[in-house]
Amino acid sequence: MECIILDERLDYDGNQISSLWAYNLADVQSDSIIAFRGACDVKIEHMIDLEDKKQGDMIFSTDMLHFIIEHFDSTDLKLIYARQRLFTAIVREILSSRFLDIERMGDDLFIKGKKLTVSIASTSPVSQKIHFGINVVHDHYGSLDEIGIGGDEVGKILREIANSYTNEIADIEKDLRKSRPLDVI
């Protein structure tokens, strides 16, 4: 799995969840996680979550950490939702080392009862995709700023999360290659 951390800011509008985005951005032709910081403004027409779309929800933040993950080994929706939950658990683990009261409900993280993250997982004909965003600063929702994470620490968190997911997937791949199948009785 390739891990790319973008130094320049990039705003998320929903187009980045499309398949082969990493290939179009950086010629990446393998499983990947691309991490960057930027605003978030997902209009109704780009929403994947039909519940959010029906309710007319808007996904907006002036400053977020974004993670775009793509896997090519399957187009199974249940598998990508499991990977999304794994990613959410990794983010919670990392943030909990700095602030203890982070709650996880499914694929969402909360601080002090306020939603800290947004996330969506889906599939295309060629891959599985995840977008996961964490508010850096936000007036109405939870944010890293609210729990005392700011300045250079924000970039460190971005890198730590992306590298932790990459390492977890590499470890899973390694385990797959050392386990023998069960015998048929």
Residue, then its C-alpha position, 0 to 999 in steps of 0.5 A: m500500500e502506498c502512503i502519500i502525504l500532500d504538503e500543499r492544501l487541497d480542498y475536498d468536494g466529493n470528487q476525490i472519492s471517485s475511483l482512480w483519483a490517486y492515479n490521476l493525481a500522482d500516477v499511483q496504480s496500487d492500493s493507497i492512502i492519500a492524506f492532506r489538509g484543506a476545506c471540505d464542501v460536499k454538495i448534495e449532488h456529490m453525496i454518496d450517503l443516501e440518508d444524508k442526501k434525503q435529509g438535505d445535509m451539507i458537509f462543510s468545514t473550513d479546515m479538515l484533515h482528509f484521508i482518501i483510501e483506495h483498495f483494488d483487491s475487491t469491490d465488496l461493500k461489506l469489506i470496505y465498511a469493515r476497513q472503514r471501521l478499522f480506520t476509524a478505530i486507528v484514528r480513535e486510538i491515536l487521538s485518545s493518546r492525546f485526549l482521553d474522552i473520544e467516543r466511537m459510534g460506528d464510523d464516527l468519532f465524537i468529543k464532548g458529544k460533538k461529531l469530530t469526523v465525517s466518513i463514507a465508504s463505497t465501491s466502484p467497478v474497479s476498487q473500494k474507496i473511503h473518505f475520512g475527514i477530521n475537523v481541525v477547526h469548527d465552530h459547531y462540531g468537534s475539532l482538534d483545536e477544541i481538544g488542544i491539538g494545533g500548530d505542528e501537531v496537526g501535521k504530525i497527527l495526519r502523518e501518524i494516522a496515514n502511516s498507522y493504517t498503511n502499517e496495519i494493512a501491510d501487517i495483515e498482508k504479511d499474516l495472510r502469507k504465513s497462515r495455512p488454510l484449514d483442512v477439509i474434514 
